[in-house]
């Protein structure tokens, strides 16, 4: 029942989004491809190359974000999925301000939303997240979102019915004839969960990108071609407790090239 209800909400939101776009109600959209190379990962093989497709849009009644990673393990197999795998998330949000055509502004809050995420990938990875979201007006930031989710995992694996706090941000710094963009997210799962399958530990995943707008510097298009790095810090990765016997605290920096279209 839990899966069915959440799936219907996600499907309904995406269907409504598709109908709105068909009716010329799409406000903006952006797509990108990113290549990443890093070599200090934990749990999975140490060296990874990733190609990521991202899509973001805003429409009459909310916004949508999705990404799909294709991950390559540089010739060393992962014990669960082999030499490569995939992972993705679909994150629609419904804006109460847009739906009711009212300004829901108080203090730094610009809007109140219903935030949802569907996580999917190879193996036992499916999760469904739902909770309140807020758009915040913070001086200097291009945007700042703060979403609170209750996580529901598929099946009986641990990590069910725990809370996650997810801020998402972007900040632009002018540098010479171009800009540096600092954007990213943090997923902070604040609860532990335990069942017959094992224990899922509270964990924090901090993932900013620092990117130079090379397209603007070369006069080939602003906000189209970026180069830089992505930093990935994940304590107790996948909810697995870090120990001397099995290290799960991850601190990795990857080289990055990103193209928007």
FIGU-507710 format. One line per 5 residues: number of its first residue (from 1); their letters; for each residue x, y, z of N, C-alpha, C. Coordinates in steps of 0.05 Angstrom, whole numbers, plus 5000, padded with zeros to 4 digits. Layout:
# FIGU-507710
NUM> a> X Y Z X Y Z X Y Z | ...
//
This chain:
# FIGU-507710
1> xxxxx> 5017 4976 5000 5000 5000 5000 5017 5025 5000 | 5038 5025 5016 5056 5048 5018 5068 5054 4991 | 5078 5033 4977 5091 5037 4951 5070 5047 4931 | 5046 5035 4932 5025 5042 4912 5018 5071 4915 | 5013 5081 4939 5005 5109 4943 5026 5128 4934
6> xxxxx> 5051 5123 4942 5073 5141 4934 5077 5140 4904 | 5076 5116 4892 5080 5114 4863 5058 5129 4848 | 5033 5128 4858 5012 5142 4845 5016 5172 4847 | 5026 5182 4869 5031 5210 4872 5052 5219 4853 | 5074 5204 4851 5095 5211 4832 5086 5210 4804
11> xxxxx> 5071 5189 4797 5061 5186 4770 5042 5209 4763 | 5024 5215 4782 5005 5237 4777 5019 5264 4773 | 5039 5269 4789 5054 5294 4787 5068 5296 4760 | 5081 5274 4752 5096 5275 4726 5076 5276 4703 | 5053 5263 4705 5033 5264 4684 5022 5293 4682
16> xxxxx> 5016 5305 4704 5006 5332 4704 5027 5351 4692 | 5053 5346 4699 5074 5362 4688 5075 5359 4658 | 5072 5334 4648 5073 5329 4619 5049 5343 4605 | 5025 5342 4617 5002 5355 4606 5006 5386 4605 | 5018 5396 4627 5022 5425 4628 5041 5434 4606
21> xxxxx> 5063 5418 4602 5083 5425 4582 5069 5425 4554 | 5052 5404 4550 5038 5402 4525 5020 5427 4520 | 5010 5439 4542 4993 5462 4540 5008 5488 4542 | 5033 5488 4536 5050 5513 4536 5051 5525 4564 | 5051 5509 4585 5053 5519 4612 5081 5515 4624
26> xxxxx> 5099 5506 4608 5127 5502 4617 5140 5530 4619 | 5151 5536 4642 5164 5562 4647 5193 5563 4638 | 5207 5542 4644 5235 5539 4635 5244 5510 4638 | 5265 5503 4624 5277 5476 4628 5306 5478 4621 | 5321 5459 4632 5350 5457 4626 5359 5428 4628
31> xxxxx> 5376 5420 4609 5387 5393 4608 5418 5395 4608 | 5431 5375 4618 5460 5375 4619 5471 5347 4619 | 5496 5345 4609 5512 5320 4611 5538 5327 4627 | 5545 5310 4645 5569 5314 4661 5587 5289 4660 | 5613 5294 4658 5633 5272 4660 5649 5277 4686
36> xxxxx> 5652 5256 4702 5667 5257 4727 5688 5235 4728 | 5711 5241 4740 5732 5221 4745 5743 5225 4773 | 5741 5204 4790 5751 5206 4817 5763 5179 4825 | 5779 5180 4846 5793 5155 4854 5796 5151 4884 | 5778 5162 4900 5779 5157 4928 5752 5149 4940
41> xxxxx> 5737 5133 4925 5711 5125 4935 5714 5102 4955 | 5693 5098 4971 5692 5077 4990 5668 5058 4984 | 5668 5034 4996 5648 5013 4993 5649 5001 4965 | 5645 5018 4944 5648 5009 4917 5677 5012 4908 | 5685 5002 4884 5713 5005 4876 5723 5034 4877
46> xxxxx> 5748 5037 4883 5760 5063 4890 5759 5083 4867 | 5764 5073 4842 5766 5091 4819 5740 5088 4803 | 5728 5112 4798 5702 5111 4784 5701 5134 4763 | 5689 5127 4740 5682 5147 4720 5652 5147 4718 | 5640 5171 4717 5611 5174 4717 5602 5193 4695
51> xxxxx> 5582 5185 4680 5569 5202 4661 5541 5207 4671 | 5533 5232 4675 5507 5239 4687 5491 5256 4668 | 5466 5248 4665 5446 5264 4651 5428 5277 4672 | 5424 5304 4670 5406 5318 4689 5385 5334 4673 | 5362 5335 4684 5340 5352 4673 5327 5367 4696
56> xxxxx> 5323 5393 4692 5308 5410 4712 5288 5427 4697 | 5265 5431 4709 5245 5449 4697 5227 5461 4718 | 5214 5483 4711 5192 5494 4727 5168 5496 4709 | 5144 5490 4720 5119 5492 4705 5098 5505 4722 | 5074 5506 4712 5054 5523 4725 5049 5516 4754
61> xxxxx> 5051 5490 4762 5044 5482 4789 5067 5471 4805 | 5092 5475 4796 5114 5465 4811 5140 5463 4795 | 5157 5445 4803 5182 5441 4789 5190 5411 4790 | 5208 5404 4772 5218 5376 4770 5248 5376 4767 | 5260 5356 4779 5289 5351 4775 5293 5321 4773
66> xxxxx> 5310 5312 4755 5317 5284 4753 5346 5282 4744 | 5358 5260 4752 5385 5253 4741 5388 5223 4739 | 5405 5215 4721 5413 5187 4718 5443 5185 4715 | 5456 5170 4733 5485 5165 4732 5490 5139 4718 | 5509 5138 4700 5521 5113 4691 5550 5112 4701
71> xxxxx> 5556 5092 4718 5581 5092 4733 5598 5068 4723 | 5623 5074 4717 5642 5054 4708 5664 5051 4729 | 5672 5026 4734 5691 5021 4756 5719 5015 4746 | 5726 5025 4723 5754 5024 4713 5766 4996 4714 | 5751 4977 4705 5761 4950 4702 5760 4933 4727
76> xxxxx> 5754 4944 4750 5752 4929 4774 5722 4925 4781 | 5714 4900 4783 5685 4895 4787 5677 4901 4816 | 5653 4912 4818 5639 4914 4844 5627 4887 4851 | 5628 4880 4876 5619 4853 4884 5590 4848 4879 | 5574 4870 4877 5545 4867 4874 5536 4870 4845
81> xxxxx> 5548 4889 4830 5537 4897 4804 5557 4894 4781 | 5581 4885 4786 5600 4881 4765 5616 4906 4758 | 5623 4909 4732 5642 4930 4723 5629 4957 4720 | 5602 4958 4719 5589 4984 4716 5561 4982 4727 | 5548 5005 4732 5521 5005 4743 5508 5031 4736
86> xxxxx> 5483 5034 4746 5469 5059 4742 5453 5066 4767 | 5447 5092 4770 5431 5101 4793 5418 5127 4785 | 5393 5132 4794 5379 5156 4787 5359 5165 4808 | 5350 5189 4805 5329 5200 4823 5310 5218 4806 | 5284 5216 4812 5264 5234 4801 5252 5249 4824
91> xxxxx> 5252 5276 4822 5244 5293 4845 5224 5314 4836 | 5198 5308 4835 5179 5329 4830 5170 5343 4855 | 5164 5369 4853 5153 5384 4875 5129 5400 4866 | 5108 5400 4883 5084 5415 4877 5084 5440 4895 | 5080 5464 4882 5081 5489 4896 5053 5497 4905
96> xxxxx> 5049 5501 4931 5023 5510 4941 5018 5539 4933 | 5039 5555 4931 5036 5582 4922 5026 5584 4893 | 5037 5567 4876 5027 5566 4848 5000 5554 4845 | 4994 5533 4860 4969 5519 4858 4946 5537 4866 | 4950 5551 4889 4928 5568 4900 4931 5597 4891
101> xxxxx> 4951 5603 4874 4956 5630 4864 4957 5650 4887 | 4973 5643 4907 4976 5660 4930 5006 5661 4938 | 5014 5684 4948 5042 5687 4957 5043 5675 4985 | 5059 5653 4988 5063 5640 5014 5090 5648 5024 | 5093 5674 5031 5119 5685 5038 5118 5693 5068
106> xxxxx> 5138 5684 5083 5142 5693 5110 5171 5690 5118 | 5182 5711 5129 5211 5711 5135 5227 5705 5110 | 5246 5686 5111 5261 5679 5087 5247 5661 5068 | 5223 5651 5076 5209 5631 5059 5195 5645 5036 | 5200 5636 5012 5187 5647 4987 5164 5630 4978
111> xxxxx> 5164 5604 4984 5143 5586 4976 5144 5561 4993 | 5121 5547 4994 5118 5522 5009 5109 5501 4988 | 5122 5478 4989 5117 5458 4969 5113 5430 4981 | 5102 5412 4965 5102 5383 4972 5125 5371 4955 | 5145 5361 4969 5169 5350 4956 5168 5320 4956
116> xxxxx> 5176 5308 4933 5176 5278 4931 5201 5270 4915 | 5211 5246 4921 5233 5235 4906 5230 5205 4903 | 5236 5195 4880 5238 5166 4875 5266 5159 4868 | 5279 5142 4884 5307 5133 4880 5306 5105 4867 | 5322 5101 4847 5322 5075 4833 5351 5069 4823
121> xxxxx> 5356 5044 4818 5382 5035 4808 5383 5005 4806 | 5407 4996 4801 5412 4967 4799 5413 4955 4827 | 5401 4932 4830 5401 4919 4856 5379 4930 4874 | 5382 4927 4900 5362 4934 4920 5365 4963 4928 | 5356 4982 4911 5361 5010 4916 5335 5027 4917
126> xxxxx> 5312 5016 4911 5288 5033 4909 5280 5045 4936 | 5275 5071 4935 5264 5085 4958 5244 5106 4949 | 5225 5113 4966 5205 5133 4961 5206 5154 4983 | 5208 5179 4976 5210 5200 4996 5188 5221 4991 | 5177 5231 5014 5156 5251 5012 5157 5269 5037
131> xxxxx> 5151 5295 5033 5151 5313 5056 5149 5342 5047 | 5150 5361 5066 5148 5389 5059 5174 5400 5048 | 5171 5419 5029 5194 5433 5018 5190 5463 5019 | 5212 5478 5020 5211 5507 5022 5232 5519 5003 | 5223 5540 4988 5242 5557 4973 5248 5580 4991
136> xxxxx> 5275 5585 4995 5284 5606 5013 5298 5628 4997 | 5294 5653 5007 5309 5676 4996 5332 5682 5015 | 5356 5674 5007 5380 5678 5024 5399 5697 5008 | 5406 5719 5019 5422 5739 5004 5447 5726 4992 | 5452 5732 4966 5475 5722 4952 5471 5697 4936
141> xxxxx> 5452 5680 4944 5447 5655 4931 5429 5658 4907 | 5436 5644 4885 5418 5643 4862 5392 5630 4869 | 5393 5608 4884 5369 5596 4896 5377 5579 4920 | 5358 5573 4937 5363 5556 4960 5338 5542 4967 | 5338 5516 4966 5315 5499 4973 5321 5483 4998
146> xxxxx> 5301 5478 5014 5304 5462 5038 5280 5443 5039 | 5286 5417 5035 5266 5396 5034 5269 5377 5057 | 5246 5369 5069 5245 5350 5090 5230 5325 5080 | 5243 5302 5081 5230 5278 5071 5228 5257 5092 | 5207 5241 5090 5206 5215 5104 5212 5194 5084
151> xxxxx> 5233 5178 5089 5242 5158 5071 5227 5131 5075 | 5219 5119 5053 5207 5092 5053 5221 5074 5034 | 5234 5053 5044 5249 5035 5026 5231 5013 5016 | 5238 5004 4992 5223 4982 4980 5233 4956 4993 | 5214 4938 4998 5221 4912 5010 5226 4914 5040
156> xxxxx> 5241 4896 5051 5244 4894 5080 5272 4903 5089 | 5288 4915 5071 5315 4924 5080 5313 4947 5100 | 5332 4950 5117 5331 4972 5137 5334 4999 5123 | 5326 5020 5138 5326 5047 5127 5299 5058 5120 | 5278 5044 5131 5251 5051 5125 5240 5070 5147
161> xxxxx> 5223 5089 5139 5209 5106 5158 5229 5123 5174 | 5249 5134 5161 5269 5152 5173 5267 5179 5159 | 5276 5200 5173 5274 5227 5162 5301 5236 5149 | 5298 5251 5128 5321 5261 5113 5317 5291 5108 | 5338 5307 5113 5337 5336 5108 5355 5342 5084
166> xxxxx> 5345 5355 5064 5360 5360 5039 5359 5389 5031 | 5380 5404 5037 5383 5431 5024 5396 5428 4997 | 5388 5446 4978 5398 5448 4951 5404 5477 4945 | 5427 5483 4934 5434 5512 4931 5451 5517 4906 | 5453 5543 4899 5472 5552 4879 5481 5580 4886
171> xxxxx> 5506 5586 4881 5518 5611 4888 5538 5619 4866 | 5536 5642 4854 5553 5651 4833 5573 5672 4842 | 5598 5669 4835 5619 5688 4842 5632 5699 4816 | 5629 5725 4810 5643 5736 4786 5673 5735 4789 | 5687 5725 4768 5716 5723 4768 5726 5732 4741
176> xxxxx> 5738 5755 4739 5748 5765 4714 5726 5768 4693 | 5730 5756 4670 5710 5757 4649 5690 5735 4650 | 5690 5719 4672 5671 5697 4674 5662 5694 4703 | 5651 5670 4709 5640 5665 4736 5649 5638 4746 | 5649 5636 4773 5651 5610 4786 5624 5604 4798
181> xxxxx> 5613 5580 4792 5587 5571 4803 5593 5550 4824 | 5582 5554 4847 5584 5534 4869 5555 5525 4874 | 5549 5500 4868 5522 5489 4872 5524 5461 4882 | 5502 5451 4892 5502 5423 4902 5479 5418 4921 | 5483 5396 4937 5462 5388 4955 5475 5374 4979
186> xxxxx> 5458 5370 5000 5466 5354 5023 5442 5337 5030 | 5446 5310 5033 5426 5292 5044 5434 5284 5072 | 5419 5292 5092 5425 5285 5120 5402 5267 5130 | 5408 5242 5133 5389 5223 5144 5394 5222 5174 | 5374 5230 5189 5378 5237 5218 5372 5213 5236
191> xxxxx> 5360 5191 5226 5351 5169 5243 5367 5143 5236 | 5368 5126 5256 5376 5098 5252 5351 5081 5248 | 5355 5058 5235 5333 5039 5233 5345 5011 5233 | 5331 4993 5247 5341 4965 5249 5318 4946 5246 | 5323 4924 5231 5304 4902 5230 5319 4876 5226
196> xxxxx> 5306 4855 5219 5319 4829 5216 5340 4828 5194 | 5338 4847 5175 5358 4849 5153 5384 4863 5161 | 5383 4877 5184 5407 4891 5192 5401 4919 5203 | 5422 4936 5204 5419 4963 5216 5427 4983 5195 | 5410 5004 5193 5415 5027 5175 5422 5051 5193
201> xxxxx> 5446 5062 5190 5455 5083 5208 5449 5111 5196 | 5444 5130 5213 5442 5158 5205 5468 5165 5189 | 5465 5181 5168 5488 5188 5152 5485 5215 5139 | 5507 5226 5130 5506 5253 5118 5522 5252 5092 | 5509 5261 5070 5521 5261 5043 5522 5290 5034
206> xxxxx> 5546 5301 5032 5551 5329 5024 5565 5329 4997 | 5552 5343 4977 5561 5339 4949 5560 5366 4933 | 5579 5384 4938 5580 5409 4923 5598 5406 4898 | 5592 5422 4877 5609 5425 4854 5619 5454 4852 | 5644 5456 4845 5656 5483 4841 5665 5484 4812
211> xxxxx> 5652 5502 4796 5655 5501 4767 5661 5529 4756 | 5679 5529 4737 5686 5554 4723 5671 5554 4696 | 5658 5577 4690 5642 5580 4666 5661 5585 4642 | 5672 5563 4631 5691 5564 4609 5678 5574 4584 | 5653 5568 4580 5639 5577 4556 5637 5607 4555
216> xxxxx> 5632 5620 4578 5631 5649 4579 5658 5661 4574 | 5679 5649 4586 5706 5659 4583 5715 5658 4554 | 5707 5637 4539 5715 5634 4512 5695 5647 4492 | 5675 5660 4502 5654 5673 4486 5640 5654 4467 | 5635 5630 4477 5620 5610 4462 5592 5605 4474
221> xxxxx> 5586 5619 4495 5559 5616 4507 5561 5615 4538 | 5546 5633 4551 5546 5633 4580 5529 5611 4591 | 5538 5599 4613 5523 5578 4627 5519 5553 4610 | 5538 5547 4593 5536 5524 4575 5558 5503 4580 | 5582 5512 4583 5605 5494 4587 5620 5501 4612
226> xxxxx> 5622 5482 4630 5636 5486 4656 5658 5465 4659 | 5679 5473 4673 5700 5455 4682 5705 5460 4712 | 5712 5439 4726 5717 5443 4755 5720 5417 4769 | 5710 5416 4794 5712 5393 4811 5686 5388 4826 | 5681 5363 4833 5659 5356 4851 5671 5343 4876
231> xxxxx> 5663 5353 4899 5672 5341 4924 5649 5324 4935 | 5656 5300 4943 5636 5281 4953 5644 5271 4981 | 5631 5281 5001 5635 5271 5029 5610 5256 5037 | 5614 5231 5047 5591 5215 5055 5600 5199 5080 | 5589 5207 5103 5594 5192 5128 5575 5169 5130
236> xxxxx> 5586 5146 5138 5570 5121 5140 5555 5116 5114 | 5569 5115 5091 5558 5113 5065 5538 5090 5063 | 5515 5095 5050 5493 5076 5048 5481 5067 5075 | 5487 5083 5096 5477 5075 5122 5493 5053 5136 | 5517 5048 5125 5535 5027 5136 5554 5040 5155
241> xxxxx> 5555 5031 5180 5572 5043 5200 5601 5041 5193 | 5616 5063 5194 5645 5062 5189 5659 5048 5212 | 5680 5033 5205 5695 5018 5225 5724 5014 5214 | 5741 5005 5231 5769 4999 5222 5769 4975 5203 | 5750 4957 5207 5749 4933 5190 5737 4940 5162
246> xxxxx> 5719 4959 5162 5706 4966 5136 5700 4996 5136 | 5716 5010 5120 5714 5039 5119 5691 5048 5101 | 5674 5064 5112 5651 5074 5096 5649 5105 5097 | 5667 5118 5111 5667 5147 5110 5683 5156 5085 | 5669 5168 5066 5680 5175 5040 5687 5204 5038
251> xxxxx> 5711 5210 5027 5719 5237 5021 5733 5237 4995 | 5720 5245 4973 5731 5243 4946 5727 5268 4930 | 5747 5275 4914 5745 5298 4896 5748 5287 4867 | 5729 5294 4850 5729 5285 4822 5732 5309 4803 | 5747 5304 4782 5749 5324 4761 5722 5324 4745
256> xxxxx> 5715 5347 4735 5688 5350 4724 5688 5366 4698 | 5673 5358 4678 5666 5373 4654 5636 5371 4651 | 5622 5394 4648 5593 5395 4646 5584 5412 4623 | 5566 5401 4607 5555 5415 4584 5525 5417 4586 | 5514 5442 4585 5485 5447 4586 5474 5451 4558
261> x> 5450 5440 4554 5437 5444 4528 5407 5445 4531
//
